[in-house]
Amino acid sequence: MIEKAVTMSGQPPGGTRASRWTGSRADGISRKGPGRPRLRAAFPMLATFAFIWMMYLSAVVAVMATDPYDIYRWGSRVQFTVNDVPRDNVIRLIDAIAKKTEINTFLVGGSTTAMYSPDDIEAALGGKTVAYNLSYGGPRPMDRDIVLDQLADNSHSKRIIITFDWMYILAPEAMRHGFPEFLYDHEVADDIRMVDLDALVRTLQIMTGQDEYDSRDGERYATFVKQQYRSFQKPAQMSKLRSLVEQYRSVIDTPSGRSCTSFNAIDEQLVPRIRRFAAAGVEIDIVIPILSYANYYSRMSDTSPTLLDEVLLSRRCLVEAVGGLRNVRIFAFDDDPATAGDLANFRDPGHVHNPEVLKTTLSALSTGTHMLTRANVGAYERRIRTEVKNYHVYNSFLRIH
């Protein structure tokens, strides 16, 4: 009875509350709570996450405040190494370069024009030309639009040289993989995406007084080009191309069924921008890169089965659209078999390597030779179609006929 009374009064049998109900209150509410041990166990993970988050926010603040790519009004005012060619790195520097009022000539191109230095362009054009090369590998219609728009909005250019690549047969929304379009829109929140290792390195350089940007790409690029040329100039490579030529010769000139209205990247994007520059008094030189005749065979399987027809048609459409505009000139060089038919001139079927050929391309901008007009574009197209259809692999360096 005594034990029962004690139990009914809340006192547990066999001991006191302190010895038998440690950590509990008489009303049944836990003092420590079941979540606290888990919280203690999770604390190291939460602390690590908070530390990483704070480090990231610090990096964001440092990069945005320093503005290594000069996209804000407080930007770092990037200084560029004389005669530097950033090539693929240039895609983050378009805005900074376009703001340089002393630059009056821009080359907007791809891998086919990445080899030209500012000195090369200035030497070819002469006068008071101050040039910069905005070429980068793998351009596509959409990112090319962004580059041209940055020049239109920010630059004081007197001349713009544009390469008319095969990529204009692609859909207008096609964009180069990894192109930082977020740097060139009007959404500040997008700019946070610039914070990566490259941006942090550049920010630290600026914070330590290294204002001048140097891509340090010259030697690497020269080594790459030499290795590519040596790898291509081999009998085995010529034999492979010979097989492709014979395999596709019967279908190389198959009609694509396309017309000028099919190339929206030209009609809706490139042509309006060319007209805009021309109306503003900017001289526009459009350069059609030299492709070897073998290139049309080697790229059929991974680009288009009607590549030859599409490329030549797109060129004719461009000439017909802007060929008669004031301040606009178009240049083409690949209707000459001695140039486009000799694989000794190339480091692969789509990239010229011969220094003399490269020099000719630039010097034509000064001399006015090799111009493509509405009057001669038909003959130009027919010549290339004939040469490509009748092509046999030729390499004067390897003495292959």
Number of C-alpha atoms within 10 A of each C-alpha: 6 7 12 11 11 12 13 11 9 11 16 16 14 10 10 11 16 10 10 13 13 11 13 15 12 10 7 8 10 12 10 10 10 9 8 10 11 9 11 11 10 11 12 11 11 13 11 11 12 12 12 12 12 12 12 13 12 12 17 20 14 18 22 22 14 22 22 30 23 20 20 16 8 11 15 19 20 20 14 17 14 13 16 19 26 25 23 18 16 17 20 22 18 22 23 23 26 25 20 17 11 14 18 19 26 27 24 24 25 24 17 22 25 20 20 21 20 21 17 18 22 17 16 19 19 12 8 9 20 19 24 27 28 27 27 21 16 17 21 24 23 20 21 21 17 16 18 21 16 18 21 17 11 16 22 17 23 17 21 23 20 23 20 22 23 19 16 25 22 18 16 21 11 16 18 16 10 7 17 16 17 16 21 18 11 9 10 12 8 14 18 15 12 20 17 12 9 12 21 18 13 19 25 16 15 18 14 9 9 14 18 14 18 16 15 12 14 17 9 9 15 12 11 11 17 13 12 15 20 11 13 18 19 13 13 11 12 19 13 12 19 18 14 17 24 13 12 17 17 10 12 20 19 14 14 14 9 13 11 17 12 15 21 18 22 25 17 12 17 21 15 14 16 23 19 13 21 18 13 12 15 22 20 23 20 26 27 20 23 22 23 24 29 25 20 27 28 19 17 16 12 8 14 14 20 21 24 26 20 26 18 18 20 24 24 20 20 20 21 16 17 20 20 12 15 14 19 19 21 24 21 22 22 20 24 14 17 12 20 25 24 21 29 23 25 24 20 22 22 21 19 25 20 15 10 10 16 17 14 15 22 19 18 18 21 12 12 11 14 17 18 22 19 15 11 11 20 13 11 19 17 12 15 19 19 12 16 24 19 11 18 19 19 19 19 13 12 13 9 15 9
